[in-house]
Amino acid sequence: MVSDGRRLALGVAVVVAVGLYRQRPDWQLHHLHELRALLQHSCDLVTQTRINPSDYQQLMSQTRQLHHLAPQAQKPMYRLLFHHLHALPQYDEVTQARMKNRALQHIIYLVDEAVPPVLIAHDDEVSLSHYQQVWYAVLELLQARQRFSYASIQLHKATPNASQSLRLQQQLLAKRLCQLQRLNIGEMLSSEIAHLGAQLDTTAERSLATEKPLADETPLASRLALSQQVNAVMLTVLDNFLADLLARFPAPQDDIFNTLSPLNEPRNSA
């Protein structure tokens, strides 16, 4: 009975704490800070071929934290994100890549639910316009990466016409990378995108110059690794935008109720 009573008291305390959190005038900025921490943990995990248990646990812990603090309307998205992540270490390489990709898609949409309200509340039309350009470029890159990953898996399965499909999808992916590169995203990140684009261009030119199947030239694992590098670029672009936003509108910290998770500073791709 004592244990049940303690659990009930803890549950009530959590509900009260979250209620107080949402009454803070700066709660949206705190929420963005926590979301940025989630982006950083995701970026650490997304390029790992073998998942680091410590990084994985940090990501799961941050997902639970955001689920507790999120508005009721956003909670289903965090539950779905948790669903895609909870058994990640148990999957094979191809399934892992697919679940990472699904989780990334949810994170990108969660960012879009959180950022515009803050910019609108601060009457920052210039930043809102820039954010929309960045987010739509990231979204189009995400969609191109999804098609590239799917075509790569189909080629691995020896699906008819998969080679031609993959050639087309890698050209489109390179085009979307160039589209993102033209935005103001920082010199180091722009160089990384140029390197990824060059890899795709080289593969496309080589495949068009020969009638050999692409599967003989580039193993599936290499294409999946390239896809994860593209994922990391998307997460870093959004992380950099949030870093700039939080630098201009810092959330006040206090000793009474401070939920802010640690961030990796300074920015690595500025």
C-alpha positions in Angstrom: 0.0 0.0 0.0 2.9 2.4 0.8 4.4 1.8 -2.6 1.1 2.4 -4.3 0.7 5.6 -2.3 4.1 6.8 -3.3 3.4 6.1 -6.9 0.2 8.0 -6.7 1.9 11.0 -5.0 4.6 11.0 -7.7 2.0 10.9 -10.4 0.2 13.9 -8.9 3.5 15.8 -8.5 4.4 15.2 -12.2 0.9 16.4 -13.3 1.2 19.5 -11.1 4.8 20.2 -12.3 3.8 20.0 -16.0 0.8 22.2 -15.3 3.1 24.8 -13.7 5.5 24.5 -16.7 2.8 25.3 -19.2 1.7 28.4 -17.2 5.2 29.9 -17.6 5.2 32.7 -20.2 8.4 31.3 -21.7 7.3 27.7 -21.9 7.4 27.6 -25.7 11.0 28.6 -25.7 11.8 26.0 -23.1 10.0 23.5 -25.3 12.2 24.5 -28.3 15.3 24.0 -26.2 14.2 20.5 -25.3 13.3 19.8 -28.9 16.8 21.0 -30.0 18.3 18.5 -27.5 16.2 15.8 -29.2 17.6 16.9 -32.6 21.2 16.6 -31.3 20.7 13.2 -29.7 19.0 12.0 -33.0 21.9 13.3 -35.1 24.4 11.4 -32.9 22.4 8.2 -33.5 21.4 8.5 -37.1 24.8 7.9 -38.7 25.8 5.0 -36.4 25.9 1.6 -38.2 26.0 0.0 -34.7 23.9 1.8 -32.2 25.7 3.1 -29.2 23.7 2.1 -26.1 24.5 5.3 -24.2 23.4 7.5 -27.2 20.3 5.4 -27.6 19.3 5.7 -24.0 19.8 9.5 -24.1 17.5 9.7 -27.1 14.8 7.6 -25.4 15.1 9.7 -22.2 14.7 13.0 -24.2 11.7 11.6 -26.1 10.0 10.7 -22.8 10.9 14.2 -21.4 9.3 15.9 -24.4 6.2 13.7 -24.2 5.6 14.8 -20.6 6.1 18.5 -21.4 4.3 18.6 -24.8 0.8 20.1 -25.3 -1.9 17.4 -25.4 -2.3 17.8 -29.2 1.3 16.9 -29.8 1.5 13.9 -27.4 0.4 11.3 -30.1 3.3 12.4 -32.3 5.8 11.7 -29.4 4.2 8.4 -28.7 4.6 7.4 -32.3 8.2 8.6 -32.3 8.8 6.4 -29.2 7.2 3.5 -31.1 9.6 3.8 -33.9 12.6 4.0 -31.6 11.8 1.6 -28.7 13.1 -1.6 -30.3 15.7 0.0 -32.6 18.8 -2.0 -31.4 17.0 -5.3 -32.1 16.4 -4.7 -35.8 18.6 -5.8 -38.7 20.4 -3.1 -40.7 17.7 -2.5 -43.3 14.9 -2.4 -40.8 17.0 -0.1 -38.5 17.5 2.3 -41.4 13.8 2.3 -42.2 12.7 3.0 -38.6 15.3 5.7 -38.2 13.9 7.3 -41.4 10.4 7.2 -40.0 11.5 8.7 -36.7 13.3 11.5 -38.5 10.2 12.4 -40.4 8.2 12.7 -37.1 11.0 14.9 -35.6 10.9 17.2 -38.6 7.1 17.7 -38.3 7.5 18.2 -34.5 9.9 21.1 -35.3 7.4 22.6 -37.7 4.6 22.5 -35.0 6.8 24.2 -32.5 8.8 26.9 -34.3 6.2 29.0 -36.2 4.1 29.8 -33.1 7.2 31.3 -31.4 8.2 33.4 -34.4 4.6 34.6 -34.8 4.4 35.5 -31.1 7.5 37.6 -31.4 6.3 39.2 -34.6 9.4 38.1 -36.4 8.3 37.9 -40.1 11.8 37.8 -41.5 12.8 34.8 -39.4 9.5 33.1 -40.2 10.1 33.5 -43.9 13.6 32.2 -43.7 12.4 29.3 -41.5 9.8 28.3 -44.1 12.4 28.3 -46.8 14.6 26.1 -44.8 11.9 23.7 -43.6 10.4 23.2 -47.1 13.9 22.6 -48.5 14.5 20.0 -45.7 11.1 18.4 -46.3 11.8 18.1 -50.1 15.2 16.6 -49.3 13.5 14.2 -46.9 11.1 13.0 -49.5 13.9 12.6 -52.1 16.0 10.6 -49.6 13.0 8.4 -48.9 12.6 7.6 -52.6 16.4 7.0 -52.9 16.4 4.6 -49.9 13.3 2.7 -51.3 14.9 2.4 -54.7 18.1 1.1 -53.2 16.3 -1.6 -51.3 14.3 -2.6 -54.4 17.5 -2.9 -56.4 19.0 -5.1 -53.6 15.9 -7.3 -54.0 16.5 -7.5 -57.8 13.1 -5.9 -58.5 12.5 -5.3 -62.3 13.5 -1.8 -63.5 15.0 -1.0 -60.1 18.3 0.1 -61.6 16.7 2.8 -63.8 14.6 3.9 -60.8 17.7 4.3 -58.6 19.5 6.3 -61.2 16.6 8.7 -61.4 16.2 9.0 -57.6 19.9 9.6 -56.9 19.8 12.5 -59.5 16.8 14.0 -57.8 18.4 13.6 -54.4 21.5 15.4 -55.6 19.3 18.2 -56.9 17.5 18.6 -53.5 20.9 18.7 -51.8 21.9 21.6 -54.1 18.6 23.3 -53.4 19.3 23.2 -49.6 22.9 24.3 -50.1 21.8 27.5 -51.8 20.3 28.7 -48.5 22.2 30.4 -45.8 23.2 27.3 -43.8 26.8 27.9 -42.9 30.1 27.2 -44.7 31.0 23.8 -43.0 27.6 22.4 -43.6 27.5 23.7 -47.2 30.9 21.9 -47.8 29.4 18.7 -46.4 26.4 18.9 -48.7 28.8 19.5 -51.6 30.7 16.4 -50.7 27.5 14.3 -50.6 26.3 15.8 -53.9 29.6 14.9 -55.5 29.2 11.3 -54.3 25.8 11.1 -55.9 26.8 12.8 -59.1 29.8 10.5 -59.5 27.6 7.4 -59.0 25.0 8.7 -61.4 27.5 9.5 -64.1 29.2 6.1 -63.7 25.9 4.2 -63.8 24.7 6.0 -67.0 28.0 5.3 -68.7 27.7 1.6 -68.3 24.9 -1.0 -68.6 26.2 -3.0 -65.6 23.7 -3.2 -62.7 24.2 -0.6 -60.0 24.1 -3.4 -57.4 27.6 -4.5 -58.6 29.1 -1.1 -58.1 27.7 0.1 -54.8 26.5 -2.3 -52.0 23.2 -1.6 -50.3 25.1 -0.9 -47.0 27.0 2.0 -48.7 23.7 3.5 -50.0 22.0 3.2 -46.7 25.1 4.9 -45.0 24.8 7.7 -47.6 21.1 8.1 -46.8 21.9 8.4 -43.1 24.5 11.1 -43.8 21.7 13.0 -45.6 19.5 12.5 -42.6 22.3 14.0 -40.4 22.5 17.0 -42.7 18.8 17.7 -42.3 18.9 17.4 -38.5 22.0 19.7 -38.4 20.3 22.3 -40.5 17.3 22.4 -38.2 19.5 22.4 -35.1 21.4 25.4 -36.4 18.2 27.3 -37.0 17.0 26.5 -33.5 20.4 27.6 -32.1 20.1 31.0 -33.8 16.5 31.4 -32.6 17.2 30.5 -29.0 20.3 32.8 -29.0 18.0 35.8 -29.9 15.1 34.7 -27.6 16.7 33.0 -24.7 14.4 31.3 -22.2 15.0 32.6 -18.6 16.4 30.0 -16.3 15.6 29.8 -12.6 16.3 27.6 -9.6 12.7 26.8 -8.9 11.6 25.0 -12.1 14.3 24.4 -14.8 13.8 21.5 -17.2 16.4 22.4 -19.7 18.4 19.5 -21.1 22.2 20.0 -21.8 23.1 21.0 -25.4 26.3 20.4 -27.4 27.9 23.8 -27.7 29.3 25.5 -29.7 27.6 24.6 -33.0 29.7 22.2 -35.1 28.4 23.2 -38.5 28.1 27.0 -38.3 
